[in-house]
Amino acid sequence: MKEKNKITFHFGWAMSLLPMAIFLITCILFFIVFKSFDMNALAVGGFLGLLVGALFTKTYSQYWNSVVEGIGKSSSISIIVVLLLIGMFTKLMAVSGVSQGFLWLADKVGLYGGLFTAFTFLTTCLITAATGSSIGTLFTAYPILYPAGIALGSNPGVLAGAILSGAVFGDNLAPISDVTIASTGTQTYKYKEETADIGGTVAYRLKYALISGAIALVLFAIFGGSKTEINSIGHDMMASMNAKGLWMLIPVVVLLIISIKTSDIFKAITGGLISGILIGLLTGAFTANEIFSISEGQPVGFLYNGFNGMVGICLFCISLFGIMGVMEDSGALDKIIGFFLNSNMAKTPRGTEILIALGSMITTLFLGGVTSASVLTFGPVADAIGKKHDLHPYRRANILSCFANSFPAITPFISAFIFISISVIMPLQSEYSFIPSISASQIFLGCFYPMVMFLVLMASILTGWDRKFETKEEIK
C-alpha cells in the first residue's frame, strides 16, 4: 500500500467492514434463507454495501477512488476476462453431448449398482474438468445420470454424492474453473511482481486431486449400490444415449495440454474453443447456427449464451473487488492480516498453512458454501500471511481452494451445492416414479471426495509432504 489509511470513517476504521458485512448478509439471505442462487442478486448486495459504506466515510471521493482501484487491478481484470471467455467454452461442452456419450459407454460396458455410481463420479469429474462449471455440471448430470443410476441399482444418497463430488473435483482442478482462477489470481510471488500462473497451479494440485479421487472412486464402487440386473427402465434409458459425445473429449484434452504446457489460459481457451467447434461441426453435435446467429432480432448460440451467462458472476466479482479495495485503503485488511501474522500458529510454515486452511473453511461456511466467493474473499489474507514463510503461491492456492471445497462446500443445510442438488432431484421424482425422496444429510454422507481430499491435504500440512517454498532463484 503506497499510502497508509487513504480513506477514513466516522466511528473508526471498523466501519470500513460495513460493505463486507452487508455483502455477507446478502449471501446468507439468498443462499441459506431464500435458497436462491442468483449471482446478479449477490452483486447487487455487494454494490449496496459499497453505497451504504460511503455514507460513513470522511473521505468520500477517495472512498470511490479506492473502489475503482480495487476493481481495476490487473489481477482483478484478468479474472473477469478469463471468466467471460470460459463461459463460451462451458456452453460449447454443454450443447455437445458429452454426458450422453458417457452414458452410451456405460451401457455398452454393462455397469450397474456400485460400479455405475463409481462411473458416475468419474464422468462428472471429467465433465466439470471440461466445462469448469460445478453448478453447470449439477444441472447437466443429475437429469441424465441420476435416474439411470437409480434404475441400475445405485444407492440414491451415494449416487447423489458421487455427482456432487465429481462437480467439486472439477471445480477444484479445472484450469477454466472460477475457483481455480480465483485461487491462482489472488496469490502473488514474494520476490517478483507476478501472480501465480494457472498451468503451474493445476500441475501442482493434480497429485492431490488424483490421490483423493482414486480413493473416493473405490469407496463409490464399494458403497454405491447392489449388483442388480439391468432392468428394462435402465436399459431403455441407456440405449437412447449417443456415442458422438465422446468425440468432445478431444477439445478437453487440447485445453488441458495447452494450459499446463504454456501456463497461458488464454491460449488454452482459444485452442479448446477452436478444436471444439471444428469437432462439433464435423461430428454433427451442433450446427453453425448454434454457434452464433441472430434469431428474430436477438443474438443466440452457445458463444453468446456462454458469455452472457458469466455476466452475473463477473458483476459479483467486481463488487467484491471494490469492497476489498476499500478494506485495503482503510487499513482494515492490514489489521486482519496482522491478526493472523501475530498468531502463535503463524510462527511456523505448518501453523501458517493451518491458518490458511481454517480461514478458507470459515469464510466458505459464512458464504453458504460458495467456494469462488470465499476464495476471492480470503485469498488476499492467505497471500499476505503465506509470504511470511516464503510459502509458494502454488502451495497457498492449493490449500486455499482445496479446503474451501472440502467440508464447508457440502455441509448440510448450508451448502449451496446441496441445495442445488435437492432442487434438481425433486422435479425428477415427478418424472420418474422409481426415484425416492432424499435428504441433505444423505447427500452429505455420500460426498466421499471432499471428505477424502480434506484428509489428504491435512496429512500434507501436518507431515510437510510436498510443501513448496518460493526462492529468489525463480526470478526471471
C-alpha positions in Angstrom: 0.0 0.0 0.0 1.6 3.3 -1.1 -0.3 5.4 1.4 -1.5 4.2 4.7 -5.2 4.7 5.5 -6.0 6.7 2.4 -9.7 6.7 3.5 -11.1 7.2 7.0 -14.5 6.7 8.5 -16.8 8.2 11.2 -16.8 5.9 14.3 -13.4 4.4 13.3 -11.8 2.0 10.9 -14.2 -0.8 11.7 -16.9 0.9 9.6 -14.8 0.0 6.6 -16.0 -3.5 7.2 -19.6 -2.5 6.7 -19.7 -3.1 3.0 -18.3 -6.6 3.5 -20.8 -7.2 6.3 -23.8 -6.2 4.1 -22.4 -8.4 1.3 -22.2 -11.4 3.7 -25.7 -10.9 5.0 -26.9 -10.8 1.4 -25.2 -14.1 0.7 -26.7 -15.7 3.8 -30.2 -14.4 2.9 -30.1 -15.6 -0.7 -28.3 -18.9 -0.3 -29.4 -20.1 3.1 -32.8 -18.4 3.9 -34.4 -18.0 0.4 -32.4 -20.7 -1.3 -31.9 -18.5 -4.4 -28.7 -18.8 -6.3 -28.7 -15.6 -8.4 -25.2 -14.1 -8.8 -26.7 -10.9 -10.1 -28.6 -10.5 -6.8 -25.3 -11.1 -4.9 -23.7 -8.4 -7.0 -26.5 -6.0 -6.0 -25.8 -6.8 -2.4 -22.1 -6.0 -2.8 -22.8 -2.7 -4.5 -25.4 -1.9 -1.9 -22.8 -2.5 0.7 -20.5 0.0 -1.0 -23.2 2.6 -1.2 -24.0 2.3 2.5 -20.4 2.3 3.5 -19.9 5.5 1.5 -22.3 7.3 3.9 -19.9 6.8 6.8 -16.6 7.8 5.2 -14.9 11.1 5.9 -13.1 11.0 2.5 -16.0 10.4 0.1 -14.1 11.0 -3.2 -11.1 8.9 -2.1 -13.5 6.1 -1.0 -14.8 5.7 -4.5 -11.3 6.0 -5.9 -10.4 3.0 -3.7 -13.4 1.1 -5.0 -12.3 1.7 -8.6 -8.7 0.9 -7.9 -9.7 -2.4 -6.3 -11.7 -3.3 -9.4 -9.0 -2.0 -11.8 -6.1 -4.1 -10.5 -4.5 -6.2 -13.3 -5.2 -9.4 -11.4 -8.9 -8.4 -10.9 -9.3 -7.6 -14.6 -7.6 -10.8 -15.6 -10.0 -12.9 -13.6 -13.1 -11.1 -15.1 -11.8 -11.5 -18.7 -11.0 -15.2 -18.2 -14.4 -15.9 -16.7 -16.1 -14.3 -19.7 -14.1 -16.4 -22.1 -14.6 -19.7 -20.2 -18.3 -19.1 -20.3 -18.2 -19.7 -24.1 -16.3 -23.0 -23.7 -18.6 -24.1 -20.9 -21.7 -23.7 -23.2 -19.8 -25.4 -26.0 -19.4 -28.5 -23.9 -23.0 -28.4 -22.6 -24.5 -28.5 -26.1 -22.0 -31.1 -27.5 -23.5 -34.1 -25.7 -20.5 -35.2 -23.5 -22.8 -36.6 -20.8 -24.8 -38.6 -23.4 -21.5 -40.1 -24.7 -20.5 -41.3 -21.3 -23.9 -42.9 -20.7 -23.6 -44.7 -24.0 -20.3 -46.1 -22.9 -21.7 -47.3 -19.5 -24.5 -49.2 -21.3 -22.0 -50.9 -23.6 -19.7 -51.9 -20.8 -22.7 -53.1 -18.6 -22.1 -51.1 -15.5 -24.7 -51.2 -12.6 -25.0 -50.7 -8.9 -21.8 -49.5 -7.2 -19.9 -49.7 -10.5 -22.3 -47.3 -12.1 -22.0 -45.0 -9.1 -18.2 -45.0 -9.5 -18.6 -44.5 -13.2 -20.9 -41.5 -12.5 -18.3 -40.0 -10.2 -15.6 -40.4 -12.9 -18.0 -39.0 -15.6 -18.9 -35.9 -13.6 -15.2 -35.3 -12.8 -14.4 -35.2 -16.5 -17.4 -33.1 -17.3 -16.6 -30.5 -14.7 -12.9 -30.5 -15.6 -14.0 -29.9 -19.2 -16.5 -27.2 -18.5 -15.1 -25.6 -15.4 -18.6 -25.2 -14.0 -19.6 -27.2 -11.0 -23.1 -25.8 -10.9 -23.5 -26.3 -14.7 -22.4 -30.0 -14.1 -25.0 -30.5 -11.4 -27.8 -29.2 -13.7 -26.4 -31.3 -16.6 -25.5 -34.6 -14.8 -28.4 -35.1 -12.4 -31.2 -35.3 -15.1 -29.2 -37.7 -17.1 -27.2 -39.8 -14.7 -29.3 -39.9 -11.6 -32.5 -41.6 -13.0 -30.4 -44.1 -14.9 -28.3 -44.9 -11.8 -31.4 -45.5 -9.6 -32.8 -47.8 -12.3 -29.5 -49.6 -12.4 -29.4 -50.3 -8.6 -27.3 -47.4 -7.3 -27.7 -46.2 -3.7 -29.7 -42.8 -4.0 -27.6 -40.9 -1.4 -24.2 -42.2 -2.6 -25.2 -41.6 -6.2 -26.1 -38.0 -5.5 -22.9 -37.6 -3.5 -20.9 -39.0 -6.4 -22.4 -36.4 -8.8 -21.7 -33.6 -6.3 -18.2 -35.0 -5.6 -17.4 -35.0 -9.3 -18.6 -31.4 -9.6 -16.3 -30.4 -6.7 -13.4 -32.4 -8.2 -13.5 -30.4 -11.5 -14.3 -27.2 -9.8 -11.1 -27.5 -7.8 -8.9 -28.7 -10.6 -10.1 -27.4 -14.0 -7.9 -24.6 -15.4 -11.1 -22.8 -16.5 -12.9 -23.2 -13.2 -13.7 -19.9 -11.4 -12.4 -21.4 -8.2 -9.0 -22.3 -9.8 -8.8 -18.8 -11.4 -9.7 -17.1 -8.2 -7.3 -19.0 -6.0 -4.5 -18.5 -8.5 -5.2 -14.9 -9.2 -5.2 -13.9 -5.5 -1.8 -15.5 -4.8 1.3 -13.5 -5.8 5.0 -14.1 -5.7 7.1 -12.5 -3.0 10.3 -11.9 -5.0 8.7 -10.8 -8.3 5.6 -8.8 -9.2 3.6 -11.6 -10.7 0.6 -13.7 -9.8 0.7 -17.5 -9.8 0.1 -19.0 -13.2 -2.8 -21.3 -13.7 -0.9 -24.0 -15.5 1.6 -24.4 -12.8 -1.0 -24.3 -10.1 -3.0 -27.0 -11.8 0.0 -29.2 -12.3 1.0 -28.8 -8.6 -2.6 -29.6 -7.5 -3.0 -32.6 -9.8 -1.4 -35.1 -7.4 -3.7 -34.2 -4.6 -6.8 -34.4 -6.8 -5.8 -37.8 -8.3 -4.9 -39.4 -4.9 -8.2 -38.2 -3.4 -10.2 -39.1 -6.5 -8.7 -42.6 -6.6 -9.6 -43.3 -3.0 -13.1 -41.9 -3.5 -13.6 -43.9 -6.7 -13.0 -47.1 -4.7 -15.4 -46.0 -2.0 -18.1 -45.2 -4.5 -17.7 -48.7 -6.1 -18.0 -50.4 -2.7 -20.8 -48.4 -1.1 -22.6 -47.1 -4.3 -25.2 -49.8 -4.6 -26.0 -53.5 -5.1 -25.2 -55.7 -8.1 -28.7 -56.0 -9.6 -29.6 -56.9 -13.1 -30.1 -54.0 -15.5 -33.9 -53.6 -15.6 -36.0 -52.5 -18.6 -36.2 -48.9 -17.4 -32.4 -48.6 -17.1 -31.7 -50.4 -20.4 -34.1 -48.2 -22.3 -32.5 -45.0 -20.8 -29.0 -46.1 -21.6 -29.8 -47.3 -25.1 -31.2 -43.9 -26.0 -27.8 -42.1 -25.4 -25.4 -41.1 -28.2 -21.8 -42.1 -28.6 -20.9 -38.9 -30.5 -20.5 -37.0 -27.3 -17.2 -38.9 -26.7 -15.6 -37.0 -29.5 -15.8 -33.9 -27.5 -13.2 -35.2 -25.1 -10.6 -34.1 -27.7 -11.0 -30.3 -27.1 -10.9 -31.0 -23.4 -7.5 -32.7 -23.8 -6.3 -29.9 -26.1 -7.3 -27.3 -23.5 -5.6 -29.1 -20.6 -2.4 -29.8 -22.5 -2.0 -26.2 -23.7 -2.8 -24.8 -20.2 -0.3 -27.0 -18.5 2.4 -26.7 -21.2 2.2 -23.0 -21.8 0.8 -21.7 -18.5 -1.3 -19.4 -20.7 -5.1 -19.8 -20.0 -5.9 -17.5 -22.9 -4.1 -19.8 -25.4 -5.7 -22.8 -23.8 -9.3 -21.5 -24.1 -8.6 -20.4 -27.7 -7.3 -23.9 -28.5 -10.2 -25.6 -26.8 -12.8 -23.4 -28.5 -11.4 -23.8 -32.0 -10.9 -27.6 -31.7 -14.3 -28.0 -30.1 -16.1 -26.0 -32.7 -14.4 -27.9 -35.6 -15.0 -31.3 -34.0 -18.6 -30.4 -33.1 -19.4 -29.4 -36.6 -17.7 -32.4 -38.2 -19.5 -34.9 -35.9 -22.9 -33.1 -36.1 -23.0 -32.4 -32.4 -24.3 -28.9 -33.3 -24.9 -26.7 -36.4 -23.3 -23.5 -37.4 -26.4 -21.5 -36.3 -26.0 -23.0 -32.8 -22.5 -21.4 -32.5 -23.6 -17.8 -33.0 -26.5 -16.3 -35.0 -29.4 -13.9 -34.9 -33.0 -15.1 -34.4 -35.9 -12.7 -34.5 -33.6 -9.8 -33.9 -31.9 -11.5 -30.9 -28.4 -13.0 -30.6 -28.4 -16.7 -29.9 -25.9 -19.5 -29.9 -23.5 -21.0 -27.3 -20.9 -18.3 -27.7 -23.4 -15.6 -26.8 -25.1 -17.6 -24.1 -21.9 -18.6 -22.6 -20.6 -15.1 -22.5 -23.9 -13.7 -21.2 -24.2 -16.5 -18.6 -21.0 -15.3 -16.9 -22.0 -11.6 -16.6 -23.6 -12.3 -13.2 -20.6 -13.8 -11.6 -18.4 -11.1 -13.2 -20.5 -8.4 -11.6 -20.3 -10.3 -8.4 -16.5 -10.3 -8.6 -16.4 -6.6 -9.5 -18.4 -5.7 -6.4 -16.2 -7.9 -4.2 -13.0 -6.4 -5.7 -14.4 -2.9 -4.9 -15.1 -4.0 -1.3 -11.5 -5.3 -1.0 -10.2 -2.0 -2.3 -12.0 -0.2 0.5 -10.7 -2.6 3.1 -7.1 -2.3 1.8 -7.0 1.5 1.7 -8.7 1.9 5.1 -6.1 -0.2 6.8 -8.8 -2.9 7.7 -7.1 -5.6 5.6 -3.8 -4.8 7.2 -5.3 -5.3 10.6 -6.9 -8.6 9.7 -3.6 -9.8 8.2 -1.8 -8.6 11.3 -4.1 -10.6 13.5 -3.2 -13.7 11.6 0.5 -12.9 11.5 0.7 -12.2 15.2 -1.0 -15.5 16.0 1.3 -18.1 17.6 0.4 -20.5 14.8 1.8 -18.2 12.2 5.3 -18.7 13.6 5.9 -21.8 11.5 5.1 -22.8 7.9 2.9 -25.6 9.2 1.0 -23.3 11.5 0.6 -20.7 8.7 -0.8 -23.4 6.4 -3.3 -24.5 9.1 -4.4 -20.8 9.5 -5.0 -20.6 5.7 -7.0 -23.8 5.8 -9.1 -22.7 8.7 -9.6 -19.2 7.3 -10.7 -20.6 3.9 -13.1 -23.1 5.5 -14.7 -20.5 7.9 -15.1 -18.0 5.1 -16.8 -20.6 2.9 -19.2 -21.5 5.7 -20.1 -17.9 6.1 -20.8 -17.6 2.3 -23.1 -20.6 2.2 -20.5 -23.0 0.6 -20.0 -20.7 -2.4 -16.3 -21.5 -2.9 -15.5 -19.0 -5.6 -16.7 -16.2 -3.3 -14.9 -17.4 -0.3 -11.6 -17.9 -2.2 -11.8 -14.3 -3.5 -12.7 -13.0 -0.1 -10.0 -14.8 2.0 -7.4 -15.0 -0.8 -5.6 -11.7 -0.1 -5.2 -12.7 3.5 -3.8 -16.1 2.6 -1.4 -14.3 0.2 -0.1 -12.0 2.8 0.4 -14.4 5.7 1.8 -17.1 3.4 4.6 -14.9 2.1 6.0 -14.5 5.7 7.4 -18.0 5.4 8.0 -17.9 1.6 5.3 -20.5 1.0 5.0 -20.8 -2.8 1.9 -19.3 -4.5 1.1 -22.8 -5.9 1.0 -24.2 -2.3 -1.1 -21.3 -1.0 -3.6 -21.5 -3.8 -3.9 -25.3 -3.3 -4.6 -25.1 0.4 -7.0 -22.1 -0.2 -9.2 -23.8 -2.8 -9.0 -27.4 -1.6 -10.1 -26.7 1.9 -12.9 -24.4 0.6 -14.0 -27.3 -1.5 -13.9 -29.8 1.4 -16.5 -30.0 4.3 -17.7 -26.4 4.0 -18.9 -27.0 0.4 -21.0 -30.0 1.4 -22.3 -29.0 4.9 -26.0 -29.9 5.2 -28.5 -27.0 5.3 -25.7 -24.5 4.5 -24.2 -25.7 1.2 -25.4 -24.1 -2.0 -24.3 -27.3 -3.8 -26.5 -29.5 -1.7 -29.4 -27.1 -2.1 -29.0 -27.1 -5.9 -28.8 -30.9 -5.8 -32.1 -31.3 -4.0 -33.7 -28.7 -6.2 -32.7 -30.6 -9.3 -33.6 -34.1 -7.9 -37.1 -33.1 -6.7 -38.6 -32.4 -10.2 -37.1 -35.7 -11.4 -39.3 -37.5 -8.9 -42.4 -36.4 -10.7 -41.0 -37.6 -14.0 -39.7 -41.0 -12.7 -41.8 -42.7 -10.2 -39.0 -45.0 -9.1 -36.8 -42.1 -7.8 -37.1 -42.0 -3.9 -37.0 -38.8 -1.8 -33.6 -37.8 -0.5 -32.4 -35.6 2.3 -29.5 -33.1 2.6 -27.8 -35.4 5.1 -27.9 -38.4 2.8 -26.2 -36.4 0.0 -23.6 -35.2 2.5 -22.8 -38.7 3.7 -22.3 -39.8 0.1 -19.8 -37.0 -0.8 -16.7 -39.1 -0.4 -14.3 -37.0 -2.5 -14.4 -33.7 -0.5 -14.0 -35.7 2.8 -11.0 -37.7 1.4 -9.5 -34.5 0.0 -9.7 -32.9 3.4 -7.7 -35.8 5.0 -5.1 -35.9 2.2 -4.5 -32.1 2.4 -4.4 -32.2 6.2 -1.9 -35.0 6.1 0.3 -33.0 3.7 0.2 -30.0 6.1 0.9 -32.0 9.2 3.8 -34.1 7.7 5.2 -31.4 5.4 4.9 -33.6 2.4 5.2 -31.7 -0.9 5.4 -28.4 0.9 6.8 -26.0 -1.7 8.7 -22.7 -1.0 9.4 -19.7 -3.2 13.0 -18.9 -3.8 14.8 -15.9 -5.2 16.2 -18.1 -7.9 12.7 -18.2 -9.5 13.1 -14.6 -10.5 13.4 -14.4 -14.3 
